[in-house]
Amino acid sequence: MLLRLLLFPFAVLYDLVTRLRNHLYDIGYKKSFSFDTIVISVGNLSVGGSGKTPMVEYLLRLFKDEKVAVLSRGYRRRTRGFRLAGAGDNALTLGDEPFQMYRKFGDNACVAVGEERALAIPEILFHRPETQIILLDDAFQHRKVIPNLSILVTEFHRPFFKDYLMPYGRLREARNGAFRADLVIVSKCPDSLAPSEMDDYRQSIQTFAQNDIPVYFTRIKYGRIRHWSDQALDTPKHFYFFSGIGQPAPMAHYIRENFNLAAERHFPDHYIFSESEMMTIKKTFDNINLQSKGIITTEKDMVRIKSLPWSDKLREWPLYYLPIEIDFIGGSAAFDQYLKNALQNVNKPSN
């Protein structure tokens, strides 16, 4: 608590800087750009894993019949500038989340990375002129591009309206930044979420966002556990879970409830594992005295590990990963229809 109090003055200074930056964009002193192609931004107000990537993947499935491109910054990649994902890329050249999307959707969607979205979008349109929709991943604070639709994702257990600015809290900007959002997704909700709790969240969100802004509630939907070779192998009963993601607790809870969580170890988000660390994990796993056991990680960690030059050494390991998707509480029909209606309005010619 004392440390947080000491950090509070820095949060006040950070607030002044971010408010000034946003004000300069609001009055047009800093230039923003719009494009004829539909642009949808997905982002959040906080740092850490709020569920942006599963939301982008949901949109890719929703718009599977359109020509879609995904543009991400490519956090912690070892390249710079604009890059269009191709057969020779991996998590080190694209970043783990863009590469994960490329592995899943590369045949049906263009995936690109670039720090400056306003410069990267014309590159996408040059290389893929047929593109109809561009999805901006983690771009809520990227004010140089004006999206046609801005989706704000906030985590149920730590929503932006209960959080504070960095470094005192986890917010990247003040709560009233939510006013720029066109709709809000509350992610990682519990299965037992009551209608009264939804109403409370809607009211709290509308304190800082637009009046009557649409708010949708989602939970994590886990897929089938897969061996990292993607071969159809029997699923073990006991797991040693390790990860390098922002919020590993929900997945640990799922494993504990549906299998047996024998042990776990966690690293910072987007962590690049060393060979020695993986060997330490394997040694700990070997010392677990249980039958039918395996090592499990997240899909994001799996694509990152597969990109490392020594990953072939893990080929014979009982190494598994657990994919996730988002699931709309009460069904996705209302969200899907809202989005399609909003985009139809974008396409209507002005009189």
N, C-alpha and C positions, 0 to 999 in steps of 0.2 A: 504493500500500500504506500509506503514511504517513497519507493522508487517511482511509482505512478505520479505522486504529488510533485516530485522533482521534475518529472517530464511535462507537467501541465504547461509551464511557460513556453516550452517549445511547440506544444500543440496550438497555443494562441498565435505564435508567430507563423506557424504553418497555415493556420486559418486565414491570416491576413494575406499571405502570399497567394493562396489558391483563390480567395475571393477577388483579389485584384486581377488575377489572370482571367477568371470567368467574366468579370465586369468588362475587361478590355475586349473580349469576344462579343459580349452582349451589345456593346455600343458600336461595334464594327471597327474598333481601332486595330484589333488583330483580325486578319482576314480569314474567313471560312469559305469553303468551296462546296458547291452542289453539283450533281451529275444527272444526266438524263436517265441513266440506268438506275433502277430501284436499289437503294442502299438501306439495309436493315442493320442497326447496331445492337449488339448484345453486350452488356457490361454490368458493372456493379459500383457501389460507392466504397466498398471495403477491400482490403487486401485479403488474400487467402482463398481457399476453395469454397466458393458460393454455389457452384454448379453451372457455370457459364458454358463449359464445353458440352455437357449433355444437352443443354438447351440448343446450342448450335447444331448438334447432331440431330436433334428432333426436327429442326427446321429443314435440314437437308433431306430428311425422310419426307417431310410434308411437301416440299417443293421438288420431289423426285422427277416430275414431268417437265420441269423448267430447266433452263440453262443457268446453273448456279455456280458462283465462285465464292470461296471463303478466303478472307484476308485476315491474317493474324500478324502480330509483331514478331512472333517466333522467339519467345522468351528463353534465354540461356542457350541459344544456338551458337555455333562456332563460325557462322558466316555473317555477313553484313549486307545491307542494301536489299533491293528487291530480288526475290527468287521464286520462280514458278516450280512447284513440286514435280519431280520426274522420277523415273525408274532408279536413278542412281542416288536418290536422297535417303536420309534416315533421320533419326531424332536429333543427331548432332548438327546436321545441316539445316533442318527446319525448325527444331524445337519439338518437344515431346507431344504436345497437344495437336499442332498442325500435322505432324507425321501420323499420329493416330487416326486423324480424320482422312488423311490421304490413303492409308491402308484400307480403311472401310469404304470410302466413297470416291476414290480416285478415278474409277471408271465412269462415274456419273457426274462428277463435280470437279471444278478446277480449284486447287488449293495453292495459295501463295502466301509469302511472308514479306514483310517490309515495315521498317520502323515508321516511316512517313507515309501514312495512309493516303494523303492527298496526292502524293507522287506515285504511289503503288497502284491506285485505281486506274489511272490512264495506261499504265503498263499492262494491267490485266486486260483492259479493253483493246489494247493493241494486239496482244497475243491471242485473245479469245473474244473477237468482236461480236460473237453471237450471244454473249453473256446477257441474261435478262435480270438477274438478281445478284447482288453482292452482299454477303454476310460479313460484317465486321465483328471479329471476336475480340472481346475485352477492349472496347473502344468508347466507353461512356465518357471518359475524360479527354478523349481525342477530339478537341473542338474544331480542328481545321477542316473536318468533313461534316457537312450537314446531312444527317440521315433522313430518309423519308419516314422511318419508323424507328423509335428507340425503345428497346426492351431493357428494363432494369431488373436484375436478379438479386434477391436478398435472402439470406439464410434464415429459416424459421427460428433456430435456437439463438441466433445473434443478429437480429434485424437491424438495419441501419438506424432506425428511429430510437434504438436503445444503445447505440454505440457512440464513440467519441473520436475526435480527430487524432491521427498519428502525431507523435508517438505515444500519447496518453491512451488512445484506443486503436482501432483498426481502420478508421475512415480515411479515404483519400481526399475527400473534400467535405464541406459542411452538409448536413442532412438536407437542407433545402435545395441541394443540387438535384434531388429527385424530381423537381418541378420540370426538368427537361425531358423526363420519361413520358412515353405515350401509353405504356402499360407496365405493370409490375408482376413479376413471378416470385412467389414465396416458395423457396426450394427446401428440400430435405424435411418436409413436414412429417410428423408422426402419423401412423395409420389411424390413430384414435382421435384425430383432430375434429373437434365439435364445431357446428355452425356458429355458435356464439363466439368461439375463439376466432373464427374467420372474420366475423363482423368487427371484433376488436382490432384485428390487424388492419382491416380496410380503413377504419377510422383513424388509426395511428398513422398509416401511410398517407392518407389524404391531408393530414396536418401539414405535410411538407411537399406533397405533390399536387397535381392538378385536381380540381374538384371532380368527383365521379370518375376518376381514373380506373380503368379495368384492372382488377387484381385477381390473379389465378394462383391456385395452390397446387404444388406438385410434391411428390415423394420419390425416393430412390427405388428403382425397379432393378433387381439384380438378375443377370442372365445366367446361363449355364456355365459352371466352372469348366475351364478349358486348359488342357496341357499346352505349354508354351510352344510346342511344335504344331499345335492345332490338330493333332491326331486324336481319334476317338478312343480315349483310355478311361478305365474305371476311375471314379472319383474317390480319393482317400476319405477316411472317416475323421482323421486328426490332422490339424494344420499348424504349421509355424508361419505366422503372418508377418511380413515385413513390407515397408512402404516408404516412399518419398513424396507424399502428397500433403496438402494443407490440412485436411480434416480426415484422419484415418479412423476415428472412433465409430462412425456409423458402420463401416465395413467390418470392423472388429466385432461389433455387436451382432451383425448378421451371421458371421462365422460362428460366433459363440452360441447363438440361438439355434442354428441349423446343422452344425457339425460339432466339432470340438476344437476350441482354440487352445492348443497346447502351450504356445509361447508367442511372443510378438516383440518386434523391434521397429522403431520408426525414426526416420530421418527428415530433414527439412524438405519443403516443397521443391519439386523439380531437381531433386538431388541426383548427381552423377555418381553412381556407385563405382568404387575401385575394385579391382580384382581381389585384393586382400580382404576387403570388407565382405565381399560375397563368399570368400572361403571361410571367413569367421562365421557367417550365417550358416553355411553348410556344416561346419564343425558343431555348432550349437544344435542344429537339427539332428545330426547323427547321434548326439548324446541323449536325445529324447527316447525313452524306453517304451515305445508304443508300436503296435502293429498297424498296418494300413495308414501310413502317415505321408504327408506331402508338405511342400513349401508353397505358399501362395502369396501373390502380390496383386497390385491393381493393374488394369490394362495400360494405364499411362506409364507405370513403372516398367511393365513388360516391354513396350515398344522402345523405351529408353535403353534398357539393358541389352536388347537385341542389336542395338546400333553400336555397341562397344566392340572394339577389335578383338577382344578375347572371349566373346560370348559363346563361341563354339565349345569352349571347355565346359559349358553348362548343359550341353546337349543331352547328356544321360541323366541329368538330375530329375527328380520328381517335382518339377517346377510348374506351377499352375498360375492362372490369372482369372480374375472375376470381372467380366464386363458389367457396366451399369447403363441404364437409360433413365429418363424421367417418365413418371406416370402422373397424369393429371387427376387429382381427386375429383370424383364426380364425372370423369370422362373429359376428353379433349375437344369435343364437338364445338363447344362455345368458343374456345380459344381459336381453333382452326378457322371457324367462320368469321370471327372478328378480324383475324389477320388477312384473310382473303378479301373481305369487304374493304379493309383499309387500303390494300394494294390496288384494288379496282378503282378506288377513288383517286389514287395517285395517277393511274393511267388515263383517267378521263381528261379530255382536252378542255382547256379553259375557254370561255366564251369571250 
